[in-house]
């Protein structure tokens, strides 16, 4: 696993795009602070920039670095993506018009180690063209996606992955709404 982390790290550090397994599904990712890399992901997915992308962090400490709104309920047992208000420290092309962004503490050993060693959030968006069904396993990812990323992580490629995260919105007033 460390060999795959090292290879993915080099790509992320150099502004590249990775295709990797997450705690939910196969994702396309990059440095969440690199606006040019994020633009590449939008192009690969053929997705308009008005549709936000999720960013992953490794733990509550990394989350605290980008928001002051850490909820007081469990967000690590079940994959939970939270739309936080007033996010700082990630690229502006990941933020909605109100400066909110979708963030998840990842609960996957590979992803967690990768993000921890990288030291900052990474983007995670499903490995499909926008509007298409997300792939449930690596073999369902189109060649168009595979050939447009800079590195494909060679882990868990036979595993079926079909568990999107729940999504929770934290409003500016602190109220919470479950979206999925």
Order of alpha helices (4+ residues) and beta strands (2+ residues): alpha-beta-beta-alpha-beta-alpha-beta-beta-alpha-beta-alpha-beta-beta-beta
